[in-house]
């Protein structure tokens, strides 16, 4: 059974979807169908998403919640490090006097 639906989108949303579809080389309808299929799919497991990393996590005894907390902490640390580097570059740049 195939479901056919009709959607009302703003011109801006349609343009963004068309651009995303073009980036992957498919038409708008195919892209929208693919995205709706993805949204309707059950959530993927940690192992599906990370493969060997999930296996190593499991062997270490770390739970998925502990891993998620660790990765969140590392993400914030990486962002802070990147921001500090950008600040250094900005502060070291010679700006013209006005």
Secondary structure by P-SEA (a helix, b strand, c coil): cbbbbbbbbcaaaaaaaaaaaaaacccaaaaaaaaaaaaaccccccccccaaaaaaaaaacccaaaaaaaaaaaaaaaaaaaaaaaaaaaaacccccc
